[in-house]
Amino acid sequence: MRADVVTIFPDYLQPLRLSLVGRAQQRGTLDVRAHDLRTWTSDLHRTVDDAPYGGGPGMVMRPEPWDAALTEISAAVPGSRPRVVVPTPAGVPFTQRKAEELAREPWLVFCCGRYEGIDSRVVEAWADDEISIGDYVLAGGEVATLVILEAVARLLPGVLGNSASAAEDSFSDGLLEAPVYTRPQVWRGMEVPAVLRSGDHGAVARWRREQSLTRTGQRRPDLLAEATRTGTANRAAAE
Ligand code: 6GU
């Protein structure tokens, strides 16, 4: 997968060199390219923002540099067009389903807005998705892009050491994961649940399912209701 990120702070994308996403890049599974939006300005001061029509606080990102950037970048691979993603708190919620959908794309472009956002006509002309990573406001789309790219990268073939672990994640079945333990068997007087040491794989699976359901009911009643409605909670329990 190729991912181009357009931003006025390309250094924000540096963390993608580390860890799992960094290894995916080294192996050629993922190719992330950060671009400075100011490359596509033509004035002396490399201006990317202007006052909002209708008044109000803050500034809005001018359309021309965005259009020039997206025109050039999207022409980089002849015969192919990228899927253009605009991270914004006004977008649709990012979910594991959306991560799976994006992971099937060969080429993504992320447009990172700052200030009060990007002129809406750019979004109208170019965006395939407007995505929010949660109900809070960040200073710009860069951190949201990091979040989305990490969630997507770990789903790419060969990125996780054990591909079964992606299938067993929280949210892959719509429920939160059961608690996990490693050695020692007793730590600060707290013992690892006996069932996990029983060697009875059926009993372990049933215990995890029960923990998963209890935890989801306590912490995310919205998810439990949805999993119950769609039958994923029951289906997995029967397996
Ligand atoms: Cl995608 N961008 C910004 N600036 N703030 C956010 C967000 C995105 N998602 C939640 N808050």
Residues whose N, C-alpha, C, O or C-beta is under 5 A from the ligand:
A	BS01	6GU	P87 T88 P89 I131 S132 I133 G134 Y136 V137 L138 A139 G140 G141 A144
